[in-house]
Each structure stands twice: as C-alpha cells, then as structure tokens.
Amino acid sequence: MEHVKVNYKPLWKLLIDKEVSKAELRKQTQIASSTMSKMANNEHVSLDVLARIAIALECGLDDVVEIER
C-alpha cells in the first residue's frame, strides 16, 4: 500500500479567512506546538487533533486537511 500524503493548505487559508492566528488556534484547541510543527510540514496528525480543530473553527474535516492523490 502506498503512503498517503496530506496537506493542511485548507486550514491555513481558513485561519486567514477567519482572522485567527496559529497561536490562537493552538490555545483554543490545546494542541502541542510539536503537533503544529508537524502540520506545518504536512505530516500526519491524529484524527482527534483534526476533530478538535474542526470543532473550534466550526467546519468540516475537509476544510482542515486534504489528501493528495
């Protein structure tokens, strides 16, 4: 099975649109700075993290992460 690539471009765009900083998001969702670094480098993070972000930003998972085909 091939490795699935993800990117978080939708999240970064959404933060800009909602005028929310990465630091504010981190505070709201209690996400570790190391996890934010992983996301900045398009590395996998847990579904729990993605769900907390989606809840905080009142959006869907597809507004946070996209799967590269």
C-alpha positions in Angstrom: 0.0 0.0 0.0 1.4 3.4 -0.9 1.9 6.1 1.7 -1.0 8.7 1.9 0.2 12.3 1.6 -1.8 15.0 3.3 -1.6 18.8 3.3 -3.1 21.4 5.5 -3.4 24.2 3.0 -7.2 24.4 3.6 -6.6 25.0 7.3 -4.0 27.8 6.7 -6.4 29.5 4.3 -9.3 29.1 6.7 -7.3 30.7 9.5 -6.6 33.7 7.3 -10.2 34.0 6.3 -11.4 33.8 9.9 -8.5 36.1 11.1 -7.4 33.5 13.6 -3.6 33.1 14.3 -1.9 29.8 14.7 -1.2 30.7 18.3 -4.9 31.4 19.0 -5.9 28.1 17.4 -3.3 26.3 19.5 -4.6 27.9 22.7 -8.3 27.1 21.8 -7.6 23.5 20.9 -4.8 22.7 23.4 -2.7 21.3 20.6 1.0 20.9 21.3 3.5 23.1 19.4 5.1 20.0 18.1 1.8 19.0 16.5 1.5 22.4 14.9 5.0 21.9 13.5 4.0 18.5 12.1 1.1 20.2 10.4 3.3 23.0 9.0 5.4 20.2 7.4 2.4 18.3 6.1 3.0 15.4 8.4 0.2 13.1 9.7 -1.5 14.1 13.0 -4.2 12.2 14.9 -7.9 12.3 14.0 -8.5 13.7 17.5 -6.4 16.8 16.7 -8.2 17.3 13.4 -11.6 16.9 15.1 -10.7 19.5 17.8 -9.6 22.0 15.1 -12.8 21.4 13.1 -15.0 21.9 16.2 -13.1 25.1 17.2 -13.4 26.6 13.7 -16.9 25.2 13.2 -16.0 23.5 9.9 -15.6 20.0 8.4 -12.5 17.9 8.3 -12.2 18.6 4.6 -11.9 22.3 5.5 -8.8 21.4 7.6 -6.9 18.8 5.6 -6.8 17.5 2.1 -5.5 14.1 0.8 -3.1 14.4 -2.1 -3.8 11.8 -4.8 
